[in-house]
Amino acid sequence: MVRLHIKKGDESQFLYDTSVDALVDDVINDVTFIYNGRLKVSRICYELEELGKHGTMLPQDMMGLTDEQVEELKLKDEWGNKCNPMGGWTFNRDTIGRRNGHQPSEKMQQVFTKAIEDARAMTSKKLVAQEKLVNLKLIQEALDILRGSVMIVYPMGLPPHDVIRQEFENTEDLSGTQASLEVMDNQLAQLWFSGKELLRGKKLKDFLGNNEKTKVVVKLQKRGSGRPGREPLMTEDEQKKLMLSAYRRQEEMKVIFLKISVASFVDNTTCVIYHHHQMNTLIFYSID
C-alpha cells in the first residue's frame, strides 16, 4: 500500500493508505470525506462542551435576548422543558444567550468529557507523527461515540434546532460561519504531489510510479487556489539534526587544531598544559 501524508497548506492533517492502482477520483473522494469528517468531529466536540455547561440551544427567536425581552415578547423555550438531561440540571446562564442554561449534573458532564477526549484522540493531527492512519471507519466511530454520549445524557433527544442534532443528521447550516470556509467541496477538491496536480480520470501510479511501498506528501486544496508550495528538501527536525551535527564537527576540528598547535609548540618549549573544560580549550604556560 502507498501511504499518503495529507497536508492542507503546510499543516499535516492525516495519513491515508491506498494503492497506486487506485483512481485519483476515488482517492479525492475518500480524502475529502475524511478531511470534512474531522472538521465535523471538531465542531461537535466544541458544541458538546457548551451543551455540558449550558444545556440545549434556545430557539432562534430567543437567542441573545434578555429575560425581560423574552417576557415582553411572550416567548417560550418549549423544547427546553421536553429535552431535559438525565439526572436533572442546575441553572448556569449562557452569557452569549445561545443555550438555555440547564446544565447537566457533574456525572453527566463527565460522560461528555470522556466522549470528547476519545473522539479528539481518534482524529488528532498528532497521529501523523505517530504513524497512525485515519480512515472513514475511524471517523464514523468517533461520531458514534459522540452520538452515544448524547443519547445517554439526553435520552429524550435534543431539540430539532440544536446544532448538535443537526450535525448528526447532516442538516447543519454553516453559511456565514468560519466553519463554512474550512469545509472542502468534493467537486472542487484537488490533490497535488511535488508541484503537480493529480488529475481526475487517471490512476495514482501515473504520478507516483508503481512502487506500493512509497510514502509521499500530498496537498489538498480547492480548485482555483493556485499551485501549492513545494515541500522543503528537509523537515524541520532533519534541519536541526544537520545543524547540530555541523556544530559538533566544528568543535571537534577546533580541538584537533589546538592539539596540533600545542604539540608543535611543545617540541621547542618546556611547558605545563591545562585543559579548560568550560571553554573546551587547551591553556599552556611556558616554564623555561
SEVO-270713 format. One line per field, with one value per residue (C-alpha): y, z, x; residue number from 1. Coordinates in nm, 4 decimals, always signed. Layout:
<torgus>
v = [Y | ...]
w = [Z | ...]
u = [X | ...]
i = [NUM | ...]
</torgus>
This chain:
<torgus>
v = [+0.0000 | +0.3507 | +0.5906 | +0.9468 | +1.2134 | +1.4573 | +1.8249 | +2.1385 | +2.4194 | +2.3426 | +2.1770 | +1.7990 | +1.6559 | +1.2753 | +0.9624 | +0.7649 | +0.4272 | +0.3272 | +0.1515 | +0.3008 | +0.1402 | +0.3489 | +0.6071 | +0.9665 | +1.0384 | +0.7732 | +0.8945 | +1.2556 | +1.1430 | +0.9484 | +1.2164 | +1.4890 | +1.2893 | +1.2196 | +1.5834 | +1.7112 | +1.4351 | +1.5517 | +1.9045 | +1.7726 | +1.5835 | +1.9018 | +2.1123 | +1.8604 | +1.8329 | +2.2087 | +2.2169 | +1.9220 | +2.1191 | +2.4023 | +2.1592 | +2.0245 | +2.3778 | +2.5471 | +2.2898 | +2.2760 | +2.5552 | +2.8180 | +2.8666 | +3.1125 | +3.3865 | +3.3742 | +3.3795 | +3.6783 | +3.8223 | +3.9268 | +3.7731 | +4.0961 | +4.0886 | +3.7240 | +3.8008 | +4.1093 | +3.9181 | +3.6237 | +3.3727 | +3.0221 | +2.7559 | +2.4678 | +2.2183 | +2.3043 | +2.1556 | +1.8436 | +1.7743 | +1.7632 | +1.5812 | +1.2553 | +1.3174 | +1.6693 | +2.0046 | +2.3204 | +2.6675 | +2.8035 | +3.1067 | +3.1201 | +3.4705 | +3.4840 | +3.3715 | +3.0652 | +2.7962 | +2.7742 | +2.7372 | +2.3903 | +2.2429 | +1.8610 | +1.7040 | +1.6595 | +1.2869 | +1.3513 | +1.6166 | +1.3504 | +1.1365 | +1.4217 | +1.4862 | +1.1223 | +1.1053 | +1.4307 | +1.3156 | +0.9836 | +1.1380 | +1.4033 | +1.1470 | +0.9264 | +1.2099 | +1.4174 | +1.5633 | +1.4294 | +1.0804 | +1.1718 | +1.1826 | +0.8505 | +0.6903 | +0.6099 | +0.6214 | +0.7975 | +0.6482 | +0.6724 | +0.3911 | +0.5734 | +0.8973 | +0.7128 | +0.5500 | +0.8914 | +1.0276 | +0.7235 | +0.7800 | +1.1415 | +1.0447 | +0.7765 | +1.0256 | +1.2496 | +0.9545 | +0.8741 | +1.2280 | +1.3273 | +1.0105 | +1.2243 | +1.3656 | +1.7234 | +1.9969 | +1.9953 | +2.3403 | +2.2344 | +2.2376 | +1.9105 | +1.7249 | +1.8926 | +1.7851 | +1.4227 | +1.4424 | +1.6201 | +1.9105 | +2.1716 | +2.5184 | +2.6595 | +2.9547 | +3.2774 | +3.0999 | +3.0444 | +2.6714 | +2.7111 | +2.8368 | +2.5310 | +2.2653 | +2.1219 | +2.0853 | +1.7416 | +1.8703 | +2.1481 | +1.9416 | +1.8822 | +1.6790 | +1.7921 | +1.5999 | +1.7539 | +2.0636 | +1.8655 | +1.8188 | +1.4600 | +1.4720 | +1.3122 | +1.0256 | +0.8891 | +0.6493 | +0.7297 | +0.5302 | +0.7774 | +1.0291 | +0.8261 | +0.5285 | +0.1590 | +0.1218 | +0.0263 | +0.0853 | +0.4581 | +0.7319 | +1.0751 | +1.4144 | +1.5127 | +1.8518 | +1.9020 | +2.2312 | +2.3920 | +2.4425 | +2.7921 | +2.8294 | +2.8054 | +2.5746 | +2.4891 | +2.5430 | +2.2571 | +2.0598 | +2.1584 | +1.9156 | +1.8534 | +1.8581 | +2.0933 | +1.8062 | +1.6988 | +2.0564 | +2.0733 | +1.7432 | +1.8592 | +2.1888 | +2.0071 | +1.7632 | +2.0505 | +2.2315 | +1.9219 | +1.8617 | +2.2222 | +2.1865 | +1.8625 | +2.0323 | +2.3147 | +2.0653 | +1.8805 | +2.2071 | +2.3130 | +1.9785 | +2.0024 | +2.3603 | +2.2690 | +1.9632 | +2.1791 | +2.4321 | +2.1667 | +2.0334 | +2.3517 | +2.4629 | +2.3149 | +2.3944 | +2.2985 | +2.2297 | +2.2628 | +2.1698 | +2.4328 | +2.2221 | +2.5062 | +2.6786 | +2.3475 | +2.4863 | +2.3939 | +2.6522 | +2.6225 | +2.8106 | +2.8179 | +2.7254 | +2.7885]
w = [+0.0000 | -0.0830 | +0.2117 | +0.1528 | +0.4070 | +0.3559 | +0.4157 | +0.3877 | +0.3167 | +0.5284 | +0.8074 | +0.8406 | +0.8510 | +0.8491 | +0.6933 | +0.4343 | +0.2805 | -0.0687 | -0.3809 | -0.6743 | -0.8912 | -0.7221 | -0.9306 | -0.8422 | -0.8268 | -0.5593 | -0.3557 | -0.3703 | -0.2549 | +0.0412 | +0.1437 | +0.1217 | +0.3285 | +0.5934 | +0.5995 | +0.6319 | +0.8815 | +1.1086 | +1.0914 | +1.1843 | +1.4832 | +1.5942 | +1.5656 | +1.7585 | +2.0328 | +2.0810 | +2.0952 | +2.3364 | +2.5717 | +2.5543 | +2.5981 | +2.9133 | +3.0511 | +2.9446 | +2.8228 | +2.4940 | +2.2387 | +2.2555 | +1.9607 | +1.7037 | +1.8061 | +2.1698 | +2.1154 | +2.2593 | +2.4309 | +2.7955 | +3.0341 | +3.0169 | +2.6382 | +2.6359 | +2.8828 | +2.6924 | +2.3639 | +2.5407 | +2.4017 | +2.5447 | +2.5127 | +2.4770 | +2.3668 | +2.6649 | +2.9018 | +2.6881 | +2.6446 | +2.9977 | +3.0838 | +3.2764 | +3.6488 | +3.6453 | +3.5926 | +3.7640 | +3.6155 | +3.4600 | +3.2434 | +2.8959 | +2.8780 | +2.4985 | +2.5051 | +2.2771 | +2.5278 | +2.7970 | +3.0998 | +3.2029 | +3.2917 | +3.3291 | +3.6515 | +3.7036 | +3.6371 | +3.3005 | +3.2183 | +3.2662 | +3.0035 | +2.7544 | +2.8644 | +2.8110 | +2.4706 | +2.3580 | +2.4682 | +2.2852 | +1.9637 | +1.9507 | +2.0148 | +1.7330 | +1.4792 | +1.6058 | +1.3704 | +1.6162 | +1.4775 | +1.1780 | +1.3957 | +1.5495 | +1.2031 | +1.2715 | +0.9976 | +0.9869 | +0.7626 | +0.7043 | +0.9513 | +1.2262 | +1.1565 | +1.1837 | +1.5108 | +1.6551 | +1.5518 | +1.7026 | +2.0346 | +2.0423 | +1.9390 | +2.2082 | +2.4786 | +2.3783 | +2.3909 | +2.7448 | +2.8804 | +2.6811 | +2.6379 | +2.5063 | +2.2386 | +2.1546 | +2.0091 | +1.6271 | +1.6202 | +1.8262 | +1.6046 | +1.7571 | +1.6407 | +1.3001 | +1.2738 | +1.3421 | +1.0883 | +0.8343 | +0.8111 | +0.9638 | +0.8069 | +0.8184 | +0.5896 | +0.7157 | +0.9625 | +0.9713 | +0.9578 | +0.6121 | +0.4809 | +0.6144 | +0.4627 | +0.1345 | -0.1565 | -0.3049 | -0.6595 | -0.6096 | -0.4231 | -0.5742 | -0.4712 | -0.5561 | -0.5434 | -0.5993 | -0.7634 | -0.9983 | -0.9777 | -0.9564 | -1.2431 | -1.2180 | -1.4589 | -1.4041 | -1.1542 | -0.8768 | -1.0471 | -1.3366 | -1.0939 | -0.8168 | -1.0098 | -0.9418 | -0.6038 | -0.3478 | -0.0569 | -0.1212 | +0.1288 | -0.0231 | +0.0868 | -0.0946 | -0.0562 | -0.0509 | -0.1714 | -0.3528 | -0.7273 | -0.8193 | -0.5225 | -0.7445 | -0.7232 | -0.3593 | -0.2336 | -0.2715 | +0.0293 | +0.1694 | +0.0963 | +0.4699 | +0.7546 | +1.0484 | +1.2638 | +0.9915 | +0.9610 | +1.3383 | +1.3363 | +1.0455 | +1.2189 | +1.5439 | +1.3585 | +1.1818 | +1.5130 | +1.6814 | +1.3879 | +1.4062 | +1.7781 | +1.7144 | +1.4488 | +1.6920 | +1.9477 | +1.6842 | +1.5600 | +1.9136 | +1.9869 | +1.6709 | +1.7538 | +2.1111 | +2.0009 | +1.7623 | +2.0397 | +2.2922 | +2.0613 | +2.1267 | +2.4686 | +2.8140 | +2.9368 | +3.1602 | +2.9793 | +3.1284 | +2.9720 | +3.0398 | +3.0435 | +3.0252 | +2.7342 | +2.5718 | +2.5070 | +2.5973 | +2.8006 | +2.8284 | +3.0244 | +2.9387 | +3.2276 | +3.0502]
u = [+0.0000 | +0.1188 | +0.0935 | -0.0257 | +0.0683 | -0.2187 | -0.1467 | -0.3583 | -0.1154 | +0.1904 | -0.0092 | -0.0244 | -0.3778 | -0.3668 | -0.2137 | -0.4087 | -0.3214 | -0.4287 | -0.2967 | -0.1079 | -0.3772 | -0.6495 | -0.8306 | -0.7475 | -1.1235 | -1.1744 | -0.8783 | -1.0014 | -1.3468 | -1.2073 | -0.9581 | -1.2238 | -1.4741 | -1.2097 | -1.0990 | -1.4568 | -1.5360 | -1.2557 | -1.3963 | -1.7417 | -1.5995 | -1.4224 | -1.7400 | -1.9489 | -1.6862 | -1.6948 | -2.0750 | -2.0853 | -1.8630 | -2.1155 | -2.4060 | -2.2411 | -2.2070 | -2.5302 | -2.7832 | -2.9731 | -2.9901 | -3.2608 | -3.4971 | -3.3640 | -3.6094 | -3.4901 | -3.1154 | -2.9348 | -3.2437 | -3.2581 | -3.5122 | -3.7124 | -3.7231 | -3.8298 | -4.1092 | -4.2185 | -4.2345 | -4.4051 | -4.1563 | -4.1121 | -3.8459 | -4.0917 | -3.8277 | -3.6088 | -3.8677 | -3.9099 | -3.5388 | -3.4042 | -3.0797 | -3.0735 | -3.0233 | -3.1665 | -2.9997 | -2.8813 | -2.9031 | -2.5837 | -2.6553 | -2.5050 | -2.3584 | -2.3882 | -2.7502 | -2.7306 | -2.8319 | -3.0997 | -2.8685 | -2.9931 | -2.6550 | -2.6473 | -2.5201 | -2.1478 | -2.1764 | -2.3416 | -2.0818 | -1.8165 | -1.9892 | -1.9445 | -1.5857 | -1.4823 | -1.6518 | -1.4892 | -1.1435 | -1.1818 | -1.3164 | -1.0450 | -0.7718 | -0.9031 | -0.8908 | -0.5981 | -0.3365 | -0.0787 | -0.1478 | +0.0700 | +0.3825 | +0.2760 | +0.2440 | -0.1227 | -0.3849 | -0.7198 | -0.9870 | -1.3613 | -1.4325 | -1.2434 | -1.4306 | -1.7622 | -1.6550 | -1.5677 | -1.9083 | -2.0819 | -1.9032 | -2.0212 | -2.3746 | -2.3835 | -2.2892 | -2.5801 | -2.8207 | -2.7021 | -2.7285 | -3.0389 | -3.2489 | -3.5372 | -3.3108 | -3.2143 | -3.4367 | -3.4537 | -3.2929 | -2.9890 | -2.6799 | -2.5546 | -2.8637 | -2.8339 | -2.4703 | -2.5629 | -2.8468 | -2.6221 | -2.8661 | -2.6321 | -2.6280 | -2.2758 | -2.3396 | -2.1868 | -1.9574 | -1.5829 | -1.6540 | -1.8095 | -1.4743 | -1.2940 | -1.5215 | -1.3934 | -1.6376 | -1.5733 | -1.6271 | -1.3712 | -1.1133 | -0.7713 | -0.4680 | -0.1162 | +0.2113 | +0.5545 | +0.4077 | +0.1821 | -0.1944 | -0.3173 | -0.5645 | -0.9065 | -0.9641 | -0.6143 | -0.4601 | -0.2159 | +0.0593 | +0.0502 | +0.2017 | +0.3658 | +0.5020 | +0.4405 | +0.6117 | +0.3461 | +0.5860 | +0.6129 | +0.5265 | +0.4606 | +0.3309 | +0.0107 | -0.1548 | -0.5318 | -0.6758 | -0.9667 | -0.9649 | -0.8530 | -0.6183 | -0.3112 | -0.0137 | +0.0698 | +0.4233 | +0.6683 | +0.7789 | +1.1223 | +1.4074 | +1.4422 | +1.1949 | +1.2457 | +1.3745 | +1.6179 | +1.7453 | +1.8023 | +1.9920 | +2.2094 | +2.2908 | +2.3745 | +2.5993 | +2.7783 | +2.8311 | +2.9748 | +3.2081 | +3.3256 | +3.4033 | +3.5911 | +3.8036 | +3.8873 | +4.0185 | +4.2223 | +4.3732 | +4.4644 | +4.6286 | +4.8376 | +4.9396 | +5.0354 | +5.2310 | +5.4319 | +5.4999 | +5.5984 | +5.8679 | +6.0681 | +5.9374 | +5.9090 | +5.5580 | +5.2665 | +4.9372 | +4.5856 | +4.2533 | +3.9844 | +3.6640 | +3.4108 | +3.5864 | +3.6850 | +4.0354 | +4.3899 | +4.5899 | +4.9655 | +5.2307 | +5.5992 | +5.8299 | +6.1594]
i = [1 | 2 | 3 | 4 | 5 | 6 | 7 | 8 | 9 | 10 | 11 | 12 | 13 | 14 | 15 | 16 | 17 | 18 | 19 | 20 | 21 | 22 | 23 | 24 | 25 | 26 | 27 | 28 | 29 | 30 | 31 | 32 | 33 | 34 | 35 | 36 | 37 | 38 | 39 | 40 | 41 | 42 | 43 | 44 | 45 | 46 | 47 | 48 | 49 | 50 | 51 | 52 | 53 | 54 | 55 | 56 | 57 | 58 | 59 | 60 | 61 | 62 | 63 | 64 | 65 | 66 | 67 | 68 | 69 | 70 | 71 | 72 | 73 | 74 | 75 | 76 | 77 | 78 | 79 | 80 | 81 | 82 | 83 | 84 | 85 | 86 | 87 | 88 | 89 | 90 | 91 | 92 | 93 | 94 | 95 | 96 | 97 | 98 | 99 | 100 | 101 | 102 | 103 | 104 | 105 | 106 | 107 | 108 | 109 | 110 | 111 | 112 | 113 | 114 | 115 | 116 | 117 | 118 | 119 | 120 | 121 | 122 | 123 | 124 | 125 | 126 | 127 | 128 | 129 | 130 | 131 | 132 | 133 | 134 | 135 | 136 | 137 | 138 | 139 | 140 | 141 | 142 | 143 | 144 | 145 | 146 | 147 | 148 | 149 | 150 | 151 | 152 | 153 | 154 | 155 | 156 | 157 | 158 | 159 | 160 | 161 | 162 | 163 | 164 | 165 | 166 | 167 | 168 | 169 | 170 | 171 | 172 | 173 | 174 | 175 | 176 | 177 | 178 | 179 | 180 | 181 | 182 | 183 | 184 | 185 | 186 | 187 | 188 | 189 | 190 | 191 | 192 | 193 | 194 | 195 | 196 | 197 | 198 | 199 | 200 | 201 | 202 | 203 | 204 | 205 | 206 | 207 | 208 | 209 | 210 | 211 | 212 | 213 | 214 | 215 | 216 | 217 | 218 | 219 | 220 | 221 | 222 | 223 | 224 | 225 | 226 | 227 | 228 | 229 | 230 | 231 | 232 | 233 | 234 | 235 | 236 | 237 | 238 | 239 | 240 | 241 | 242 | 243 | 244 | 245 | 246 | 247 | 248 | 249 | 250 | 251 | 252 | 253 | 254 | 255 | 256 | 257 | 258 | 259 | 260 | 261 | 262 | 263 | 264 | 265 | 266 | 267 | 268 | 269 | 270 | 271 | 272 | 273 | 274 | 275 | 276 | 277 | 278 | 279 | 280 | 281 | 282 | 283 | 284 | 285 | 286 | 287 | 288]
</torgus>
